[in-house]
Every structure is written in C-alpha cells, then in structure tokens.
Amino acid sequence: MASLTVRVTPRAGRDAIEGFDEMGVLRVRVRAAPAEGAANAAVAGLLARALGLPGREVVLLQGAASRVKVFDVGLSTEEVAARLRRTGGPAGKRGPR
C-alpha cells in the first residue's frame, strides 16, 4: 500500500495534478476552498479519477487541516507513478523517490 504525500494548493484556477517535486511529494491544485473539508474531498476525488480508483479507496490519513496531506491509495508507489504516467499528465514526468 502506498502512502501518498500530497501538497495542495486550494482555490486554484483549475483542478490539476502538477507532478512530483524533488522530494517525491505530489503537487495538486484544486478549485475548492479549504473550508469544511471541501478541498480534501476535491483532492481525494481528483486522485481517484487520475489513478482509476473508486473514491472509497482514496483515504485521507493525515493533514486534514494542512496543505501537506497523506493519502492511502491502496497501490504501491511504483503503481501510482505508472498510472499517473498513463494519464499523460505532468505527474508522470518524475515519480516518487
């Protein structure tokens, strides 16, 4: 199982997975505001769609009130990187360490 560390930018102009940074943290932008869990739900939904998973399999483990969050996605780190590469987005350019 992969614990995926995500850095979230809420109130962005669009929902997007930006890619992994040099520390292996996935950078994600969502339009939702960080109020009442809206941004957390938006990130979980975006990850589920990008990874081809049902929403219930993307679970927030840490960071509900932080920009840096940890999600359990039920996949190995290698599988996460491979699935993000298949979506053709920038997240596939550099995988997690």
Buried (B, 14 or more C-beta within 10 A) or exposed (E): EBEBBBBBBBEBEEBBBBBBEEEBBBBBBBBBEBEEEBBBBBBBBBBBBBBEBEEEBBEBEEBEEEEEBBBBBBBEBEEBBBBBBEBEBBBBEBBBE
